[in-house]
């Protein structure tokens, strides 16, 4: 298993903990690392994910709500919601990671930590987010082209 996968797993543990016990993400990150014996090689990327998801949580929740048909955020399981936030953050912010990789990784995390339906649910929501963002980007580029004179 790759170091980025392990870093994502650590990030999910931290973010999931924060779902139940809100607090300072850096303190919680340190606590989880101490209790789960995380290797140094994954901490940097994992911490970047945790802090990024926490900083952009409101925007991520809006994206997830808009992309999940017939599912309010509050009705989603905490595990699925946590994985969706992580995947949406990667798609939105982590430009060095292809969106399809972020979606695949989130699906695998859903299979690992969620229910038997989590993988397909996560795939559908993140796919919608990705397609919506692509559409918005294309419209924005067309608007810029149309304004050239």
Phi and psi restraints in degrees (value plus and minus 20) as a CYANA .aco file:
   2 UNK   PHI     -93.0   -53.0
   2 UNK   PSI     141.4   181.4
   3 UNK   PHI     -87.9   -47.9
   3 UNK   PSI     -53.0   -13.0
   4 UNK   PHI     -87.1   -47.1
   4 UNK   PSI     -56.7   -16.7
   5 UNK   PHI     -82.7   -42.7
   5 UNK   PSI     -65.8   -25.8
   6 UNK   PHI     -84.2   -44.2
   6 UNK   PSI     -56.1   -16.1
   7 UNK   PHI     -85.1   -45.1
   7 UNK   PSI     -59.3   -19.3
   8 UNK   PHI     -85.6   -45.6
   8 UNK   PSI     -60.7   -20.7
   9 UNK   PHI     -80.6   -40.6
   9 UNK   PSI     -63.9   -23.9
  10 UNK   PHI     -82.7   -42.7
  10 UNK   PSI     -63.2   -23.2
  11 UNK   PHI     -80.4   -40.4
  11 UNK   PSI     -61.4   -21.4
  12 UNK   PHI     -82.2   -42.2
  12 UNK   PSI     -62.0   -22.0
  13 UNK   PHI     -80.5   -40.5
  13 UNK   PSI     -63.4   -23.4
  14 UNK   PHI     -87.2   -47.2
  14 UNK   PSI     -68.9   -28.9
  15 UNK   PHI     -84.1   -44.1
  15 UNK   PSI     -56.1   -16.1
  16 UNK   PHI     -86.4   -46.4
  16 UNK   PSI     -62.1   -22.1
  17 UNK   PHI     -78.3   -38.3
  17 UNK   PSI     -61.9   -21.9
  18 UNK   PHI     -86.2   -46.2
  18 UNK   PSI     -43.3    -3.3
  19 UNK   PHI     -83.9   -43.9
  19 UNK   PSI     -54.4   -14.4
  20 UNK   PHI    -115.6   -75.6
  20 UNK   PSI     -54.6   -14.6
  21 UNK   PHI    -151.5  -111.5
  21 UNK   PSI      64.9   104.9
  22 UNK   PHI     -79.4   -39.4
  22 UNK   PSI     125.2   165.2
  23 UNK   PHI    -197.0  -157.0
  23 UNK   PSI    -188.5  -148.5
  24 UNK   PHI     -91.8   -51.8
  24 UNK   PSI      99.9   139.9
  25 UNK   PHI     -76.9   -36.9
  25 UNK   PSI     -55.1   -15.1
  26 UNK   PHI     -87.3   -47.3
  26 UNK   PSI     -61.6   -21.6
  27 UNK   PHI     -84.6   -44.6
  27 UNK   PSI     -63.7   -23.7
  28 UNK   PHI     -85.4   -45.4
  28 UNK   PSI     -60.4   -20.4
  29 UNK   PHI     -77.5   -37.5
  29 UNK   PSI     -67.3   -27.3
  30 UNK   PHI     -81.9   -41.9
  30 UNK   PSI     -63.5   -23.5
  31 UNK   PHI     -79.6   -39.6
  31 UNK   PSI     -67.7   -27.7
  32 UNK   PHI     -85.4   -45.4
  32 UNK   PSI     -61.3   -21.3
  33 UNK   PHI     -80.3   -40.3
  33 UNK   PSI     -62.3   -22.3
  34 UNK   PHI     -85.2   -45.2
  34 UNK   PSI     -59.8   -19.8
  35 UNK   PHI    -100.7   -60.7
  35 UNK   PSI     -44.7    -4.7
  36 UNK   PHI    -127.4   -87.4
  36 UNK   PSI     -14.9    25.1
  37 UNK   PHI      35.2    75.2
  37 UNK   PSI      32.0    72.0
  38 UNK   PHI     -94.4   -54.4
  38 UNK   PSI     121.7   161.7
  39 UNK   PHI     -97.9   -57.9
  39 UNK   PSI     132.7   172.7
  40 UNK   PHI     -81.8   -41.8
  40 UNK   PSI     -50.9   -10.9
  41 UNK   PHI     -83.3   -43.3
  41 UNK   PSI     -41.5    -1.5
  42 UNK   PHI    -126.5   -86.5
  42 UNK   PSI     -31.9     8.1
  43 UNK   PHI     -84.1   -44.1
  43 UNK   PSI     -60.8   -20.8
  44 UNK   PHI     -82.1   -42.1
  44 UNK   PSI     -72.4   -32.4
  45 UNK   PHI     -84.6   -44.6
  45 UNK   PSI     -61.2   -21.2
  46 UNK   PHI     -82.8   -42.8
  46 UNK   PSI     -64.5   -24.5
  47 UNK   PHI     -85.0   -45.0
  47 UNK   PSI     -58.6   -18.6
  48 UNK   PHI     -79.1   -39.1
  48 UNK   PSI     -62.2   -22.2
  49 UNK   PHI     -85.3   -45.3
  49 UNK   PSI     -67.9   -27.9
  50 UNK   PHI     -80.6   -40.6
  50 UNK   PSI     -71.0   -31.0
  51 UNK   PHI     -85.6   -45.6
  51 UNK   PSI     -56.9   -16.9
  52 UNK   PHI     -85.9   -45.9
  52 UNK   PSI     -65.6   -25.6
  53 UNK   PHI     -81.8   -41.8
  53 UNK   PSI     -63.2   -23.2
  54 UNK   PHI     -84.6   -44.6
  54 UNK   PSI     -60.6   -20.6
  55 UNK   PHI     -88.1   -48.1
  55 UNK   PSI     -53.1   -13.1
  56 UNK   PHI    -129.1   -89.1
  56 UNK   PSI      -1.8    38.2
  57 UNK   PHI     -75.2   -35.2
  57 UNK   PSI     -63.4   -23.4
  58 UNK   PHI     -81.8   -41.8
  58 UNK   PSI     -66.7   -26.7
  59 UNK   PHI     -84.1   -44.1
  59 UNK   PSI     -62.7   -22.7
  60 UNK   PHI     -82.2   -42.2
  60 UNK   PSI     -63.0   -23.0
  61 UNK   PHI     -83.3   -43.3
  61 UNK   PSI     -56.9   -16.9
  62 UNK   PHI     -84.1   -44.1
  62 UNK   PSI     -64.2   -24.2
  63 UNK   PHI     -81.4   -41.4
  63 UNK   PSI     -65.1   -25.1
  64 UNK   PHI     -84.9   -44.9
  64 UNK   PSI     -64.8   -24.8
  65 UNK   PHI     -80.7   -40.7
  65 UNK   PSI     -61.6   -21.6
  66 UNK   PHI     -89.9   -49.9
  66 UNK   PSI     -44.7    -4.7
  67 UNK   PHI    -118.9   -78.9
  67 UNK   PSI     -29.3    10.7
  68 UNK   PHI    -124.9   -84.9
  68 UNK   PSI      85.1   125.1
  69 UNK   PHI     -93.1   -53.1
  69 UNK   PSI     111.0   151.0
  70 UNK   PHI      45.3    85.3
  70 UNK   PSI      -3.1    36.9
  71 UNK   PHI    -151.7  -111.7
  71 UNK   PSI      93.6   133.6
  72 UNK   PHI     -97.4   -57.4
  72 UNK   PSI     129.3   169.3
  73 UNK   PHI     -74.3   -34.3
  73 UNK   PSI     -60.9   -20.9
  74 UNK   PHI     -86.2   -46.2
  74 UNK   PSI     -43.9    -3.9
  75 UNK   PHI    -103.9   -63.9
  75 UNK   PSI     -37.5     2.5
  76 UNK   PHI     -92.1   -52.1
  76 UNK   PSI     130.0   170.0
  77 UNK   PHI     -85.8   -45.8
  77 UNK   PSI     131.3   171.3
  78 UNK   PHI     -82.3   -42.3
  78 UNK   PSI     -54.8   -14.8
  79 UNK   PHI     -85.8   -45.8
  79 UNK   PSI     -70.2   -30.2
  80 UNK   PHI     -80.5   -40.5
  80 UNK   PSI     -63.6   -23.6
  81 UNK   PHI     -81.7   -41.7
  81 UNK   PSI     -61.1   -21.1
  82 UNK   PHI     -84.5   -44.5
  82 UNK   PSI     -65.0   -25.0
  83 UNK   PHI     -86.8   -46.8
  83 UNK   PSI     -59.1   -19.1
  84 UNK   PHI     -82.2   -42.2
  84 UNK   PSI     -61.4   -21.4
  85 UNK   PHI     -81.8   -41.8
  85 UNK   PSI     -64.1   -24.1
  86 UNK   PHI     -83.3   -43.3
  86 UNK   PSI     -67.9   -27.9
  87 UNK   PHI     -82.9   -42.9
  87 UNK   PSI     -62.8   -22.8
  88 UNK   PHI     -84.3   -44.3
  88 UNK   PSI     -58.6   -18.6
  89 UNK   PHI     -81.2   -41.2
  89 UNK   PSI     -66.2   -26.2
  90 UNK   PHI     -80.2   -40.2
  90 UNK   PSI     -65.0   -25.0
  91 UNK   PHI     -82.5   -42.5
  91 UNK   PSI     -62.8   -22.8
  92 UNK   PHI     -95.6   -55.6
  92 UNK   PSI     -59.1   -19.1
  93 UNK   PHI    -134.0   -94.0
  93 UNK   PSI     -59.0   -19.0
  94 UNK   PHI    -104.0   -64.0
  94 UNK   PSI      62.6   102.6
  95 UNK   PHI     -89.2   -49.2
  95 UNK   PSI     -36.1     3.9
  96 UNK   PHI    -102.7   -62.7
  96 UNK   PSI     -25.3    14.7
  97 UNK   PHI    -132.3   -92.3
  97 UNK   PSI     101.7   141.7
  98 UNK   PHI     -79.3   -39.3
  98 UNK   PSI     115.5   155.5
  99 UNK   PHI     -73.5   -33.5
  99 UNK   PSI     -57.5   -17.5
 100 UNK   PHI     -84.1   -44.1
 100 UNK   PSI     -52.8   -12.8
 101 UNK   PHI     -87.2   -47.2
 101 UNK   PSI     -64.5   -24.5
 102 UNK   PHI     -80.1   -40.1
 102 UNK   PSI     -61.4   -21.4
 103 UNK   PHI     -85.6   -45.6
 103 UNK   PSI     -67.1   -27.1
 104 UNK   PHI     -79.8   -39.8
 104 UNK   PSI     -62.5   -22.5
 105 UNK   PHI     -84.1   -44.1
 105 UNK   PSI     -61.6   -21.6
 106 UNK   PHI     -84.2   -44.2
 106 UNK   PSI     -59.8   -19.8
 107 UNK   PHI     -81.3   -41.3
 107 UNK   PSI     -64.1   -24.1
 108 UNK   PHI     -83.7   -43.7
 108 UNK   PSI     -59.5   -19.5
 109 UNK   PHI     -84.0   -44.0
 109 UNK   PSI     -58.2   -18.2
 110 UNK   PHI     -82.3   -42.3
 110 UNK   PSI     -61.1   -21.1
 111 UNK   PHI     -85.9   -45.9
 111 UNK   PSI     -55.1   -15.1
 112 UNK   PHI     -95.4   -55.4
 112 UNK   PSI     -65.3   -25.3
 113 UNK   PHI    -123.6   -83.6
 113 UNK   PSI     -39.7     0.3
 114 UNK   PHI    -121.0   -81.0
 114 UNK   PSI    -174.5  -134.5
 115 UNK   PHI    -111.9   -71.9
 115 UNK   PSI    -198.8  -158.8
 116 UNK   PHI     -87.7   -47.7
 116 UNK   PSI     -40.9    -0.9
 117 UNK   PHI    -112.9   -72.9
 117 UNK   PSI     -28.9    11.1
 118 UNK   PHI     -80.5   -40.5
 118 UNK   PSI     -63.5   -23.5
 119 UNK   PHI     -77.7   -37.7
 119 UNK   PSI     -68.5   -28.5
 120 UNK   PHI     -90.9   -50.9
 120 UNK   PSI     -55.7   -15.7
 121 UNK   PHI     -83.5   -43.5
 121 UNK   PSI     -69.0   -29.0
 122 UNK   PHI     -81.5   -41.5
 122 UNK   PSI     -63.1   -23.1
 123 UNK   PHI     -78.3   -38.3
 123 UNK   PSI     -66.7   -26.7
 124 UNK   PHI     -82.9   -42.9
 124 UNK   PSI     -65.4   -25.4
 125 UNK   PHI     -87.8   -47.8
 125 UNK   PSI     -67.8   -27.8
 126 UNK   PHI     -86.6   -46.6
 126 UNK   PSI     -54.5   -14.5
 127 UNK   PHI     -83.0   -43.0
 127 UNK   PSI     -62.1   -22.1
 128 UNK   PHI     -82.1   -42.1
 128 UNK   PSI     -63.9   -23.9
 129 UNK   PHI     -80.0   -40.0
 129 UNK   PSI     -67.9   -27.9
 130 UNK   PHI     -80.8   -40.8
 130 UNK   PSI     -66.4   -26.4
 131 UNK   PHI     -85.6   -45.6
 131 UNK   PSI     -58.8   -18.8
 132 UNK   PHI     -83.8   -43.8
 132 UNK   PSI     -62.6   -22.6
 133 UNK   PHI     -86.1   -46.1
 133 UNK   PSI     -58.4   -18.4
 134 UNK   PHI     -82.8   -42.8
 134 UNK   PSI     -62.7   -22.7
 135 UNK   PHI     -83.0   -43.0
 135 UNK   PSI     -65.6   -25.6
 136 UNK   PHI     -81.7   -41.7
 136 UNK   PSI     -61.3   -21.3
 137 UNK   PHI     -83.8   -43.8
 137 UNK   PSI     -62.8   -22.8
 138 UNK   PHI     -84.5   -44.5
 138 UNK   PSI     -61.6   -21.6
 139 UNK   PHI     -84.6   -44.6
 139 UNK   PSI     -60.6   -20.6
 140 UNK   PHI     -83.0   -43.0
 140 UNK   PSI     -62.9   -22.9
 141 UNK   PHI     -84.9   -44.9
 141 UNK   PSI     -60.0   -20.0
 142 UNK   PHI     -84.8   -44.8
 142 UNK   PSI     -59.3   -19.3
 143 UNK   PHI     -82.5   -42.5
 143 UNK   PSI     -60.4   -20.4
 144 UNK   PHI     -85.4   -45.4
 144 UNK   PSI     -60.3   -20.3
 145 UNK   PHI     -86.3   -46.3
 145 UNK   PSI     -59.0   -19.0
 146 UNK   PHI     -88.8   -48.8
 146 UNK   PSI     -42.9    -2.9
 147 UNK   PHI    -109.4   -69.4
 147 UNK   PSI     -22.7    17.3
 148 UNK   PHI     -95.6   -55.6
 148 UNK   PSI     110.7   150.7
